[in-house]
Structures are given as C-alpha cells and as structure tokens.
C-alpha cells in the first residue's frame, strides 16, 4: 500500500496545476459548507437558546387540551392542585431535571389610571422561574432583576406605549374562570426586553398575586416549564416523562397531562428545520462539486495514462492493484482538499468571531453571532468529501483496471 | 538406470507454437494476421522475427507474451499452455515468466531509474527488501546505469532508457524476454549497444531473448532469425548454420 500511495502521490504532483485546481475546488466547497453550517447553526442555537432559556423552558407540561387553546389562555383548562402535586412529585425525583416552574397564564387589562390596554401575564414563583429560564433576568433592561409580591415586570413595548416607568403604579384587571372581574394594583418593578417567539411580549407577576387577581381559592397551574441539566437529553426525557405520566387518567379514562418540547411550542422550530434542510442541500451541493471535479480529473488521468496502464498491466500488475492506484489518487486529492478546507474554514470562523457578526431578528437588533462548529461536524464533512472522492474515482479506476494491455499499449 | 531417466525427460522449450493462427475482425471482414505458424524456441536462444510492416511480428510477440490469444492452434510458453489462462492468471504468468522491452521504452515517468527496475519486484512478485535491492543493483551494474539510478526517465537519453527497460525486464528472472522493435527509436550506434547489452544479459542470465525488427542491419545480431511474410513463417536462418525455407 505504501508503494501504491507513493506512485499515486507522485502522479498527482506530476500535474501540479490540475491537482491544485481540483483540490482548490474541493477546498472552496468545504470552506463554504463549514461557514454555512457554523453561521446558520450558531444562529439556530442562539435563537433556540434564547427561547428556551428566557421564555419557554426546555419542555412544558399542560393539562391535556390546553395547548390546542393556548392562544386564548383558557383558565378552565388549568391543572388542579392534586394533578400539579403529582407532577411536582415526579419532577423532583427525576435526576435529569435541573429546575421547573409552575405558571398561571392569563389575559387581562393593564391600566395606568389614564390609559388602558390588553396584557398577557404569567404568574410565577420568582426563584423557580429564574432557575428554569435563567436568561429572563438578562431581559430586564430597566429596574431590579427580581420580582416580589405586589410587583410587575412589563414588556418594553407596553412600557413605551403606555409611558410607564419603573416604580409607577398600575392596575391589572382580569376576569376569572367564573366570569367575575377583579383588579389589583402593582408597582412596576422592571421593564422586559421584548423578544421574538411565544411569550416574548408577556408580563410577569408573582404566582400568589395571580391567584389573588383570579380569585383562586386553591392553587391551579396553566403550565409547568421544565429545564433539563442536559439539553441533549430533551427527547429522551420527554419520552420518559410521557411514560411516567401516561398512567394518570381522568374519570373518563383520558390522560390528564400533555408533555410538549419547545419544538412543539415555538414556530421557530420550523425555521430551525428549514435551516437544517438548507444545510443538507448545501452538503448535497458539496457532494456534487466533489463528485464531478474528482471524477473529471480521474477520467483525464486515466485517459492520459492509457499506455502507462498498458505497460504496468503487461509486466504483470494485477487489475486490483491498478484499481487501487487510481482510487488512492482520488482519495489523496479529496483528503488534501478536505484538510485544506477544514484549516482555512476554521481560520475564517475564528476571524469572523474576532470581528463579530451582528444581525437583527424580529424586533431584536444588534444580536452578536458567535459562529462555532462542532468537531463532529468538521469530521463528518471531511469524511463525506473523502468518501465521495473515492466513489468518484471508482469508475475511472475500474475502467483502467479492466483495460486490455494490448489495446492500451497500442493507444496513441 | 541413468540412461532411462534421461530418455524420460521431456525437453522444455521456451516457446512451442503449433499451427498458430490469429484473426482480427475489421468491421465485417476478418483479417488473418498469422496463418498456421509453427516453431520451437530453445531456452537461452537469441531469436529475431523479421519481416516488413504488417507481416505479423508484433501479433506473434503479443501471443507469446500472453497479451493476446490465438484464434487457432496450440501455444506453449515456458512449458505452460497459455491458451486457457484467464485475465488474472495471464497477468500472474507474465509477471513471473516474461519480461517486456518496448519500442518506446515505456518507463514509468514518476519513478526513478531505480524505482522503475524495482516496480515488477515490488508490485508483481513481492520480493523482500534485501533481495530486491541486491537484484536491482546487479541489474543496474549489468546495464551500466548505476550512476543514473536516481534520475527520472525524462533526465536520461533514449539508449539509457532502453537499458533501464532491459534491466526492468530481466530483474524478475524471467524465462524469456520479448522485445518488440527495441531499437526502432534509437540511432544505429545506440541500437547496437542496446543489442549488445541484451546479448550480454542472455549470456549472464541464460534468458531467452525474442525480438522483432524490420531493420536489416540489426537482424544480423540475432542467432536465429525467423522470416515472416503476410502472417506466414517463410524461413528460418541459424547463424553459422543452415537456412530452412
């Protein structure tokens, strides 16, 4: 194999310009794929991270049927105390769970005594919520990064539209599930940066305040947001939790709970899937570029060396060795292109991070993207390129190995 | 007793051709390149097939070299009936029994002189390193190319290339060496030097040399000359011996 490799490498060096051009084509392809994957992947991870860490949590549990009506924030589909306590007991035992936060979600009126508008609110236990969605505190752009009883955190759009500042007193009025109206005064504790996605423009009050506004005598929960220790365990844990909760049924024998990962809760999941699909098609393009360029150069190499093939076949070289000789050329060409692409792509990613790419998404401006790529992705792309290079060489190599020495020697 | 054994030993010829014919198809017309050619070549002979262009010299050498198969007749090379060898067996048989010298030298351009000679030992016969080196140096010395061993084919002259080709053909210890017009691309002086090298190697290694030529000045160097005309063997001359027509 060492000798076949030596001959293959020397044959590549024999046509330096052509080898360089073909390897460059592969290199450029690899660089573009690495850049696309790193930038789009980082964008996706950043957006997913922002949604899960500042609003949704990694997954949520609702009462069965709540999710279908989530836009209406129905109060009659909350989990009752007993159902929540059961769920709480399970979640406390699961080692994968880092934190969880029960929420009451409801819609109401927000009044400054001068003006009134609509508002969507989350009643939360501050500590549990901040542990479950740790980026929520970083969204508080004005005021203290905390939430006590009698306080409210309002989204910046609401604050700007209603000309409300931190420390102002406001009134929240809401209708409970029985249809009676109630109001409660709050002090504005902070202003939240609005972000894209479900719940990105919601306000927050303390759980007990929400119970008071809604005149709840007993605790009820609209949803329980869950944060896992390892995001990679999301689907495995979701399945596990579904299994654990599947035994819990109501009087009609229907399941009480519904487990949803962030993917089901956020429309951004479709954008993320589209990014993945685009990455797949970019990889397909790379495969096509590698396949065509390597196959083209190998066909040329075989055509130019027909007499040489005839000579080595005449002196007794077995067809298998002739095949290996050409396949190795393709392999080295692909490897060279892939390694150069990995190296240059890596350097460009480092430079991009040093420079800092900013972009706007929805109402969010100046988001800084840190392009990163997993070593596994680099390895996979390199393996794909090298594998395709070998595949592309096979046909010309096979043709060379099947050549009749007598015909090859006659070739002019 | 010794006499009985001697009588039972069958003489192994380098080549035995019995009524060998070769047809080529050109469109719908079959062209007979060789017509019922029969001959025997003894080991360590220095034989030449002579004839004008199209007389069938190259076809005959291709058949002997197992690069092609006769349409009719029997052909034994180095004691083996080569008619029924498949592709892989042919390659293996060539690698172990036959050396080739080509008109255009056909050295591998990306390998040095040393590596060109090493190629069949390494890639065909898998000879171990020490033995390989010894054989290559012996050959390089025999063809007078030891000083040029690290040069590439494009750095040496035509005569030197053909001497390297001779060394490459002989390094595997073949039973016979086939050379198709080995001096066609050389000037006369170099051509005689190359033939001299071939003869010297024959004497040293007792290998059968069979070459084709249409150059009458070169023909005289052969010890046995077969004349071919229109695919038929029309005469045999043995140097210092009788002529058969």
Contacts between the chains, C-beta under 8 A, distances in Angstrom:
chain1	res1	chain2	res2	distance
A	3	B	122	5.4
A	3	B	123	6.5
A	4	B	123	7.8
A	7	B	108	7.6
A	7	B	110	6.3
A	7	B	111	7.2
A	10	B	110	3.8
A	10	B	111	7.4
A	11	B	110	5.5
A	13	B	110	7.9
A	14	B	109	7.1
A	14	B	110	5.6
A	307	B	104	7.7
A	307	B	106	6.7
A	308	B	106	7.5
A	308	B	108	6.3
A	308	B	109	7.6
A	310	B	106	7.9
A	311	B	100	7.8
A	311	B	102	6.9
A	311	B	106	4.1
A	311	B	108	7.2
A	312	B	108	7.1
A	312	B	119	7.4
A	312	B	123	7.5
A	313	B	91	6.8
A	314	B	65	7.1
A	314	B	67	6.1
A	314	B	94	6.6
A	314	B	100	5.3
A	315	B	94	6.8
A	315	B	95	6.6
A	315	B	99	7.8
A	315	B	100	5.8
A	315	B	119	7.4
A	315	B	120	5.2
A	315	B	124	6.5
A	315	B	168	7.4
A	315	B	169	8.0
A	316	B	91	5.3
A	316	B	92	6.6
A	316	B	93	7.9
A	316	B	94	4.5
A	316	B	95	2.2
A	316	B	96	7.0
A	316	B	98	8.0
A	316	B	120	6.4
A	316	B	124	4.1
A	316	B	125	7.9
A	317	B	91	6.9
A	317	B	95	7.5
A	317	B	123	5.5
A	317	B	124	6.0
A	318	B	88	6.4
A	318	B	91	5.4
A	318	B	92	7.3
A	318	B	124	7.8
A	319	B	87	6.9
A	319	B	88	7.0
A	319	B	91	7.1
A	321	B	123	6.0
A	405	B	67	5.2
A	406	B	62	5.6
A	406	B	67	4.4
A	406	B	68	5.1
A	409	B	67	7.5
A	409	B	102	7.3
A	409	B	106	7.7
